[in-house]
Structures are given as structure tokens and as C-alpha cells.
């Protein structure tokens, strides 16, 4: 098994480290690295199904937020800009000059594990067996744990992670785990929708889909998807140590809009009806907050707004 701690902080606690470690005030809006290096390994390509394993209790409305986000990655579904699809296409540049085609991500299967098959307190070693319940060909299997599930290191050192299963480099399936931090550590893994635990006393933003935990999970999922596609096996695009790399999104912690600085997510769009903050439109009139992605041609963090 190959996994990376994604640790961004808030949103994901990012970093594959790609998503993992909780955010601290000092992590926010730090100067990004000069560039990410391609280590000549595999990148995800072809048609990839994003399969959800709902571990614990999720409502239909919570599930729809995440499935709408995956559907929003594709061109043609969203007509309003800035869009999730346009944000996602920033990663096209990671594929230029590699001879590898940019993948197409589509919503795949959904599997309910509301019987807590591995209990409600998981070790990191439990994630791969749970993820393995989904398809293992051309797949990203996303394990979503509900707010009542504890996971080893959650809130302390990670908010989620991505990795790959056993097998040869070209035949591994990939997986992601994202935890719901709404009751366990919203100030670490759901910033800027909750006041950060270690930082300025600024008011948290209103989440666009109405739940701090759910919208925080979207940000972390977005960050991990970027890392999964561009560094699926630990030998793709990253900077730093392979075990704790800076990846496409985790290289830009705490940045969601222009003029972001520590404790301030940046200049975002505001829904006049709900006062919710967002920076990208999705399908079904949804709104999302997505993290900045490191732009290889700009040598810096690119935001949608």
C-alpha cells in the first residue's frame, strides 16, 4: 500500500501529504514553492470513475453536494463562470509535454457502509480495505467518513489522505479518504467556514451548501483529487519529501481568492441571498469553494477569482 498524508489545512488539511495535516495559522497563505517537479512517474489518464464509499451516516442532501461536485468537473454541464470545470482544467498543464493525456473524471458507483464495517474508530490501515470495496479498475475510490467516525491522526496530523493500492504502477487503483470535521475539529479541517483554532479572531465564512463539515469536506476532496491525478503513486508532480510532498493544491495552503493572506481566504464571491462565500459554480446551480492550484506556467498559485 502506498499512501500520502495530505495536509493542507484547512481545507483539507492538505498536503499529501496531500491532504492531511490540520491547518495552523502559520500554514495559511505561505509563499508557495518556486515550482513543482515532475519525477517521471505515472499520472492518472483515461476515463476514471470516482466511486464514493459512504462510511457512516450521510443524508441524501449531503451526498448530493459531493456528487454534484464531481459532475461539475466536466465541461458542458456548467455554463456560469468561474466554474469548477475551468478550475480543474488548470491541471492540464501538468500533462503538457509528458505524452500522457488528461483524464476524464466521471461519477461512478456509490456504496453505503452505514453498518460501520470496521467500527467507528478507524486506524489508517483500515482505509485501504474499505476503499477496496469499490471498483479497482480505472477508479478513484473515495472513502467519506461521517462526523461520528474517528480516524487515526484525524485533526492531529491530517484531515484526509490519498494513496494507491497494491500492484504495478500502471495497474494500481487509487483512493482518497476525507473526514467530516464538523464536531471533531472544524477549526483545523474546515477553515475558513469555522474560526481557525490558532490564528486571528476573524468571523468564519458562511458555507455555500449550508454545512460547515460538508463544505469543508468539498475543499479537502478537491485538493486530494488534484493530488491523486498528478501524483497518484508518489512519483509524479510534487516538491519536498515523497512521504510529505507539496502537491498541486497543497502547495497553495489557505488561498482561495486574490489578495489572500494569513487568516484571510481572499476576495470571494458572495451570494446575496444567503451571504455564503464561494469561488466556483457547479451543476444544478450549486456553489463551491475550491482551493488555489499551483500553475506550472505562472510559477504561482492560480485562483478562480
N, C-alpha and C positions, 0 to 999 in steps of 0.2 A: 504494500500500500504506500502510496505517495501522497502526502497532504501538506498544505501550506497554511500557515496561520495568517489570515487576512486581517489586517489590522488597521483600520483607518481611524477611526474614532469617530467619529460618530458616524457616521453613518453607518458605517459599518464597522467600525471598528475595524478597520481595514487592514490591510496590508498583506497579502498573502502572505506570509503574512499576507495575504491578500485580503483579508478581511479579518481581522481578528482581533486585534487588541483594542481595548477600550480607549476612548479618546481622553486626552488630558488637555488642559488649556494650552500647554506649550506645544502640543502637536498641531494646533489649528493654524492653517494658512501659513505653514512654514515655507521657506524658499524651496521650490522644487529642485530636483537634481537637474543637471545640465542636459542629460538625455538618458533614455533607456537603451540598453544594449541588447541586440539580438544574439542569442547564444546558439543559433543554428539548429535548434530543436524543433519539435512538432508544434504546429499551430492547428487549432480546430478548423476544419474545412468541410465543405459539402452541406447537405441538408441535415440539420441537427434538431432532434426533438427535445424540448425542455419538459421534463416529466416531474410533476410535483408529488412528493410523499408528505401527506399532512399528518404529522405525528402529534397526537393530542387532539384537542378540541378547537376546531376552526368553524366559524359561521360561514354560511353561503356568501354573505356580503364581503367578509374578509377574503375568502378565496377569489372572489371576482376581481378584487383590486389587483392581485398578483397575476391572474390570468390575463386581465386587460393590459397589464404592463408588458407581458411577453408578446401579446398580439400587437402592441404598439411599436415593437422593434422593426416591423416590416413596412416598407414603402407601400403606399396605396391605401392604407387604412385611415391615415390621419392627414387631414388637409390643412390644419392650422399650424402655423409656426410661431415659436420654436417647437419642434416636435421631438418625441422620443426617438423616432426613426433617424432624424437628422443628427441628433446627439450620438446615436450608435454608429453612424457612418464615419465618425472621426477615426474609428479603429481600422477603417480601410487602409489607412496609411501604414499600418503595421504589416500589411500584407504586400505592399508595393515592393517590387524587386526581389521577392522571395520565391516566386514561381508557384505560390500557394494561393488558391482562390479564397475570397472572403466567404465565411459560412453564412448560411441562411438558417436562422433560428425560428422554429415554429412551436406552438403549444402542442405538447404530446399528451401522454396519459396522466391521469390523476388517481392516486392511490390513497385511501383513507387508512390510517393506523390509529384509530381512536381507542383501541384497546391497550395502548401503551405496551407494545410487544416486548420492549426491553426495559420496562419500568419508567418511572417519572424522574429518575436521576441517572443521566447517561454519562458514561465515560467516552472520551474521544474515540476509543476503539470500537464503540457501538455504532458510530456514524456510517462507516462503510457497509456493515451488514444491513442496516436499514436502507441505505441508498441502493443496495444491490437488489432490493425488491422491485425496482423499476427495470425497464429495458436496458440492455448492456451493449447495444449496437447503435452507433450514431446518436449518442444520448448525453444529455446533461441531466442527471437526476438530482433534484433539489429537495433536500430534507428541510422542512419547515417545522420547527418545534414551537408549540404553543406556550403561552405565558406561564403555565403551571409546571413546565418541564425544566429541570435543572440540567445543565451540561457542564462537564469538567472544564474549568477555566473560563466559563461564560462570565462576562463582566469584569473578571480579574485580569485576564490576558487576551481575551478575544470576544468578538461579537458574532463571529461566523468564520467559516473557512471554505476553501475549495481544494480539491485533490483529484487523484485519478486512481482507478482500480488496478489490480494486478494484470500482468500480460505484457506483450511487447509494446513499444512506444506507440505504434500505429493502431493497435487493437484495444487499448485501454478505453473503458468508458470513464467519463468524468462525473464528478459530483460536487455539490455545494451543500453546506449547512448554514442556515440562518436562524437565529433565535429571536423570540419575541421578548423584548426587554421592558415591556410596559410596567410590570410590577417589580422586576428584579433590579434593573439598573438603567432607567430611562436617561439619567444624566450622563451616562457613559456611552450607551449604544443607540440612543435616539435623539441626540442633539442634531439639529437646532430646534426640535419640537419639544424639548424639555430643557430646563436650565442645566447647564453643564455643572458637574459636581465640583470641578476645580477650575474656576475661572470667573469672569466678570458676571455681575448680577443683572444680566440683560434679560428682558422678557422672552420666553420661548415663542417660537413661531406657531401659528395655527396650522395644523396638518391638513393638507388638501383633501384627504379622504376620510377625515374625521376621527382618526385614532392615532395616538402617539406611537403605539407599538407597531401597528400595521404600516404606517408611513415610514417609520424608522427602518422596518424590515425591507421596504422597497428600495431605500437608498443602499442598504447593505447588499441586497440581492443584485442591484445594478452594478455595484463595484466588483462583486465577485464574478458576475458574468463576464465583465471586461477582462478580469484576470484569467478566468478559465479559458477564454478563447485565445488570448495572446500569450499565455504561459501555462498551458494545461498540465505539463509534466515536469515543470521546474527547470526547463532548458530552453524557454522561449525568450520573450522580452521581459527584462527586469534589470534593476540595478541593486547592488548590495549583495548580501549573502543569500545563497539559494534557499536556505531554510527560512529566512525572514526578508523576502525581497520587497522592494518597491516596484509596484506594477502600474498598469495604465491609469487606474483610478487612485490607488493608494499613494501614488507619488504626488497627489494634489489634495492632501487632507484638509478638510474644513472649508473648501472653496466650492461655492455653488453659483456665484454671480460675480460680476465685475465689482472691483473695489473691496473684495473680501479681505478681512484682516482678523487676527486672533480674537475670537469671541463674536465675530460678525460674519454671517454666511455670505454676504454680498448683496447687491441690489437685485431683488427678485420681483416677479410679477405678483400682484395681489388681486385676489378675487373680490370684487366689491360687495358681493352678496354674503360671503362667508368670512371675509378677511383672511382667508388662507393664503399661504405663500407657496409658490411653485415656480418652476422654470421650464416646464415642457408639457405639451399637450399629448394626450393619448387617445385611444379609441373610446367610443361611447361617451364623448365629452368629458373624459377623465383628465385630471391634472396630476402631475407628479413632480417631485423634487429629485433631480438626478445629479450625481457628483461631476465635478470637472474631470476631464480626461486629459492626460498628458499628450500633447500634439507633437509628433516627431518632427514635423516641418517647422513649427513655430518655436520649438525648444522651450515650451512652457505649457501651462495649464489652460485649456480651452473650455470656456463656459458657453452655455446656450444663450445667456442674456448678459 
